[in-house]
Amino acid sequence: MAFANREGQRVPQVTFPIRQNNQWQSVTTDALFKGKTVVVFSLPGAFTPTCSSTHLPRFNELAPVFFANGVDEIVCISVNDTFVMNEWAAHQEVEHIRLLPDGNGEFTEAMGMLVNKEDLGFGLRSWRYSMLVRDGVIEKMFIEPNQPGDPFEVSDADTMLHYLNPRATAPSVATLFTKPGCPYCLKAKSLLEDAGIRYEEIIIGQAGISSRTLRAVANAGTVPQVFIDGKRIGGADDLEAHFRFRTTHP
């Protein structure tokens, strides 16, 4: 099966039934795309591993950079019902992404991206792809190669951002290991916030995270332990020195 590239064509005219504030509402294609620059990515299903761990979170993470480069909205489309998509949105805490349910597969079928995943018990779902749409016209599509399984090579957020602006830089992200009541942990969080760096906080003693976990990851037993873009920085004083060095050596 070959997936047609629809660059230069208009997006399908579809009305999406959605559920918001315990009320049924309708979202039309025109309402989504008319007069706007929109990044769309479509995936096989809410709550599935690659979609939840990588595809959706990375678009959400890079959303401010997309917006700074002229994108008005980022839309995730999946052949799921509105209740599932609403729960997934709440679970993922995706404040920058509109999750749109294509429950009947109408939009996906019109895009030529509806595939049969009966072997997984999924039924009809969307093939994985992304596209840049300007005023309802598809400017660029990144379609995953037609291979067995669920390839994820070109429809990612970084590929789309590079197409939009090859010079755009992704914001730094941090992971912070802490313990409750730790003043140095508060200092590290304050330093990250002042630097405008979003961070994920992992609290020792919660969710099965132990001091042994910390030693295995950071080769250290004290908190905080800060990682920025996957690189270990160290404790609060190390973080302060890191930022001081960046200021004096831009």
KAGIGI-V712884 format. One record per helix or strand. SS is the DSSP state (2 for helix, 1 for strand). FROM is the first residue (numbers start at 1). TO is the last residue. If there is no record, write none. Layout:
BEGIN
ss,from,to
SS,FROM,TO
SS,FROM,TO
END
This chain:
BEGIN
ss,from,to
1,10,10
1,15,20
1,23,28
2,29,33
1,37,43
2,49,68
1,73,78
2,82,92
1,98,101
2,106,110
1,114,116
2,118,120
1,124,126
1,129,134
1,137,143
2,157,164
1,173,178
2,183,194
1,198,203
2,211,218
1,225,228
1,231,234
2,236,248
END
